[in-house]
Amino acid sequence: MALVSLAVVGRENEPLYLRDFHQGMPSKEGGAVAMETRPPEDDPFGFFTKSESHVNESCSLRHQFIIHAALDRFEEITGPLSGNRWRTPGATGSNAMWVGLLCPIEEVRVYGYLTNTSIKFMAVIEDGEDRRQPIRESEIRGLFANVHNLFVEFTLNPFSQLRSKISSERFDQGVEKSVRIYNETLASSSASKAGDAVSWM
């Protein structure tokens, strides 16, 4: 399992930040950031390749469709007709903003988080080999809380353009670091579970 895509969507459902995360994420080599090239089957014409000067432009068309489909479910759950029944009574902080599993689509699951200012965070998490393995939602909540803090930091910058695409290197690097930590945690926990299963036999 791994987080493969993350989206920040504005009040009017406009995309503010869309990004894919692959297993071979960017690494620093000699001070320069070297990005993994997207497999040609995901981007045959080179429209979505990420250059060093542009952040927030590397989300595959497939993941954009998945996020768009999950956004409809997000609106059903959190819209005005829901009456805030999705919120846990008495919850505060990031727990009060946690929406949870929006929907499973093909081999991925989409989770959501809604801020008090109606900014939506969505994470696309790929199922592993064992689809019955539960995803620990506390780790996803922590990831969303970190990304929310980065978003607040971005909006507090007086030079940020609100309601437009997020083009901050600092925001992008912070999200990248949070996702890397989340994916490494998932990989280590699934490896330890596999080791426990083998040692039990």
DALINSUL-V131757 format. One record per backbone hydrogen bond with DSSP energy under -0.5 kcal/mol. NH is the residue of the N-H (numbers start at 1). CO is the residue of the C=O. Records with the same first field share a line. If there is no record, write none. Layout:
NH->CO  CO
This chain:
2->126
4->2  124
5->124
6->19
7->122
8->17
9->120
10->14
13->10
16->8
17->8
19->6
20->58
21->4
25->23
27->34
29->27  32
32->29
34->27  32
35->33
42->39
43->39
46->43
51->49
54->51
55->53
58->18
64->60
65->61
66->62
67->63
68->64
69->65
70->66
71->67
72->68  69
73->69
74->70
75->71
76->72
77->73
78->74
79->75
82->79
83->79  80
85->82
87->84
91->88
95->92
96->93
97->94
98->94
99->112
100->112
102->110
103->110
105->108
108->105
109->125
110->103
111->123
112->100
113->121
114->97
115->119
118->115
120->9
121->113
122->7
123->111
124->5
125->109  123
126->2  124
127->107
131->129
133->130
137->135
139->136
140->136
141->137
142->138
143->139
144->140
145->141
146->142
147->143
148->144
149->145
150->146
151->147
152->148
153->149
154->150
155->151
156->152
157->153  154
160->157
162->160
164->161
166->16
167->165
169->167
172->168
173->169
174->170
175->171
176->172
177->173
178->174
179->175
180->176
181->177
182->178
183->179
184->180
185->181
186->182
187->183
188->184
189->185
190->186
191->187
192->188
193->189
194->190
195->191
196->192
197->193
198->194
199->195
200->196
201->197
